Structures are given as structure tokens and as C-alpha cells.
């Protein structure tokens, strides 16, 4: 199989999404620091580039966060070639586990919130090179965690309040607010 890599801009100017025509991982993995990538050969190699500041994997893409001093026109071709080679060489993102359908836990309301986030919000967030995970529901407030290109993105607050919060409030009347937990 010939591996093709193409890039997509994300709403976060510091991140670029490198799309691959092959499934890389079921679920997602976030490596926000070089130290966190120690057990991931793929991410560890990416962090050897001095302009890589964060790495996030989901389904068929890797989102790379660059350092402030790097410019995409200079580093994009280098990273594109590296991602292609890493996928062809089958670099491991993490040790594979059998991940079945997500197991939602909690009260009926919490399960409904998690299902909505999984079915409606997750695919949209992944399209922008990020990921969302449910943290808690307490006294009408849903707490989520945004990762990948969504972490630190200038438009993530708008996404959180205008998109996710409005959707959850329409579908689960008990929801008063949605907040994001800082990483």
C-alpha cells in the first residue's frame, strides 16, 4: 500500500493536521511534552525535531504543534516526509490494546452526556485535529478536556460555548454550562 500524507490547517495556527490514508490508532493519544512521549516510538522521533512542541494522534492523522519560532512553510515538507516514512516503517504510537465500544459510566444523565459527546462532538473536534473527553457532571456543569489542536486554540472557547454547550443544553436540559479543564 502506498502511503499518502496531506496536510490540513486547523483553527489553531500553531498546529497542523497530517492526514494519512491508513488507520493509525483506535481512539487517540496526546503527547503534550517530550517526556510524555517516552513510550511512543512515533512521538519520540517527532520530538527529536527541535521545532515540535506537541504531538497528538487520532484515527488517521497526527496533529503536530510547532514552536513559536518555526514557520509552517519551512517545516511542513520535512514533517510530511517524516510522517510518511514513519507510517511506512510502522512506527508504534503505543502498544495496541483491544478497545471495544466506549464504556460510559455514571448516572443516566452522565451517560447521555457522554453518548452525545461521543456521537456528535467527537467527530467534529477530530476533523479539526483535536479530541474531547468527558471529565464530570456536577451541579449542572459539564467539565470536558480538549486535546490536540483544540488545546490552547484561540477558537476553542467559541467552540466550547457556542457549539458544545448549546448542543448539550438542547439535548440534556439539566446542563447549565460546559467548561474545559486545563491540562
C-alpha positions in Angstrom: 0.0 0.0 0.0 1.3 3.4 -1.0 1.2 5.8 2.0 -0.1 9.3 1.1 0.2 12.2 3.5 -1.5 15.5 3.1 -1.9 18.4 5.5 -4.8 20.4 6.7 -4.8 23.6 8.6 -6.6 23.6 12.0 -8.2 26.6 13.8 -5.1 26.7 15.9 -2.3 28.4 13.9 0.3 26.6 16.0 -0.9 23.2 14.9 -1.1 21.3 11.6 -3.0 18.1 10.9 -1.1 15.5 8.9 -3.7 13.2 7.3 -2.7 9.6 6.3 -4.6 7.1 4.1 -4.2 4.5 6.8 -5.7 3.9 10.3 -3.0 4.9 12.8 -4.8 4.3 16.1 -8.2 3.4 17.5 -9.0 6.3 19.9 -6.5 9.0 20.5 -3.1 9.6 22.2 -1.9 13.0 23.3 1.8 13.7 23.9 1.9 17.3 25.1 5.6 17.1 26.2 8.7 15.4 25.1 8.8 13.5 28.4 5.3 12.1 27.9 6.4 10.6 24.6 9.0 8.2 26.0 6.8 5.1 25.5 5.8 6.1 22.0 8.4 5.5 19.3 6.5 7.6 16.7 6.0 10.6 19.0 9.5 10.2 20.5 11.0 10.5 17.0 8.9 13.6 16.2 10.1 15.3 19.3 13.6 15.0 18.1 12.8 17.9 15.7 13.6 21.0 17.8 10.5 22.7 16.3 8.0 20.1 17.5 6.2 21.2 20.7 3.4 18.7 20.9 2.0 15.6 19.1 -1.5 14.2 19.0 -2.7 11.0 17.3 -6.3 10.1 16.4 -7.7 7.7 13.8 -5.9 8.5 10.5 -4.0 11.7 11.4 -1.3 13.2 13.6 -1.6 16.8 14.7 1.7 18.5 15.4 2.1 21.6 17.4 5.1 23.7 16.4 7.3 26.0 18.4 6.7 29.7 18.2 9.8 30.5 16.2 9.1 27.9 13.5 7.2 28.7 10.3 4.9 26.1 8.6 6.3 26.7 5.1 9.8 25.8 6.3 8.9 22.7 8.4 5.7 21.3 6.8 7.6 19.4 4.0 10.1 17.9 6.5 7.3 16.7 8.8 5.2 15.4 5.9 8.1 13.3 4.7 8.9 12.1 8.2 5.2 11.1 8.8 5.1 9.2 5.5 8.3 7.3 6.4 7.2 6.6 10.0 3.9 5.1 8.8 5.6 3.1 6.1 8.0 1.7 8.7 5.1 1.0 11.0 6.4 3.0 14.0 4.2 2.3 17.0 2.1 5.0 18.6 1.5 2.9 21.6 1.1 -0.8 22.4 -2.2 -1.8 21.0 -5.0 -2.9 23.2 -8.4 -4.2 22.2 -10.5 -1.2 22.5 -14.2 -2.1 22.4 -17.0 0.4 22.3 -16.6 3.1 24.9 -18.0 2.2 28.3 -20.0 5.1 29.6 -20.4 5.3 33.4 -22.4 7.3 35.9 -26.0 8.4 36.3 -28.4 8.3 33.4 -27.8 12.0 32.7 -24.0 11.5 32.7 -24.3 8.5 30.3 -26.5 10.6 28.0 -23.9 13.5 28.1 -21.1 11.1 27.3 -23.0 9.5 24.4 -23.7 12.9 22.9 -20.1 14.0 23.2 -19.0 10.7 21.6 -21.6 10.6 18.8 -21.9 14.3 17.8 -19.0 16.3 19.2 -16.0 14.0 18.9 -16.2 13.6 15.1 -16.4 17.4 14.6 -13.5 18.0 17.0 -11.4 15.3 15.4 -11.9 17.0 12.0 -10.1 20.0 13.4 -7.2 17.8 14.6 -8.3 17.6 18.2 -10.0 15.4 20.8 -12.5 15.9 23.6 -13.1 13.7 26.6 -15.7 13.9 29.3 -14.5 14.6 32.8 -17.5 15.2 35.1 -21.0 16.5 35.5 -21.6 18.3 38.8 -24.5 20.7 39.7 -25.4 21.4 36.0 -21.8 21.9 34.9 -20.2 19.6 32.4 -16.4 19.5 32.5 -14.5 18.3 29.4 -10.9 18.1 28.4 -9.8 19.4 25.0 -6.6 18.0 23.5 -4.6 18.1 20.2 -5.1 21.2 18.2 -8.0 22.2 20.5 -5.7 22.6 23.4 -4.8 26.3 23.5 -6.6 27.1 20.3 -7.9 30.7 20.1 -11.3 29.5 18.9 -11.8 26.6 21.4 -13.7 28.9 23.8 -16.2 29.7 21.0 -16.4 26.0 20.1 -17.0 25.1 23.7 -19.7 27.8 24.5 -21.4 28.2 21.1 -21.2 24.7 19.9 -20.8 22.1 22.6 -22.7 23.9 25.4 -25.7 24.8 23.1 -25.9 21.2 21.8 -25.8 19.7 25.3 -28.3 22.3 26.7 -30.8 21.4 23.9 -30.4 17.7 24.3 -30.0 17.5 28.1 -32.0 20.2 29.9 -30.1 19.6 33.1 -26.9 21.0 31.6 -26.4 24.7 32.6 -22.8 25.2 31.4 -19.8 23.4 29.8 -16.3 24.2 30.9 -12.9 22.9 29.8 -10.4 21.6 32.3 -6.9 23.0 31.8 -4.2 20.4 31.0 
